[in-house]
């Protein structure tokens, strides 16, 4: 029962984030932002959908490990920090506003891509909460492959936007 509640909360949270991302994306594009490398976005959606489906299918009836749950809750604090730091610039796509400076506050003072660190942690830790290490391994490997493409594309787009801002 606790696992099902946890998965329901995570699923609802992800759906809320998709709504927020869609709203922010539309607002950014209306301000002249551009999307970078949209071709891989469907892979991200498929990865996260598959991850949630696997967790529901194999983990909904499992006991919840309190240690891994505490780690997961810590990751949620970090997620909120990222979201609030980026505010209306947060989205699930790579959206850059030519001429605007990069965000350099909050967790971005310490690392370039804190959101991806949170996602890496979540994809590994939530399955461990439910005693599903194989789900953690499989989806972490798939996530690593997708993030390799995404982070390179995002870095390229952000460098160009930063060059535009300092020109």
Secondary structure as GFF3:
##gff-version 3
##sequence-region A 1 167
A	DSSP	alpha_helix	2	30	.	.	.	ID=ss1
A	DSSP	beta_strand	34	35	.	.	.	ID=ss2
A	DSSP	three_ten_helix	38	40	.	.	.	ID=ss3
A	DSSP	alpha_helix	41	59	.	.	.	ID=ss4
A	DSSP	alpha_helix	66	86	.	.	.	ID=ss5
A	DSSP	three_ten_helix	87	89	.	.	.	ID=ss6
A	DSSP	beta_strand	95	96	.	.	.	ID=ss7
A	DSSP	three_ten_helix	106	109	.	.	.	ID=ss8
A	DSSP	alpha_helix	114	129	.	.	.	ID=ss9
A	DSSP	alpha_helix	133	166	.	.	.	ID=ss10
###
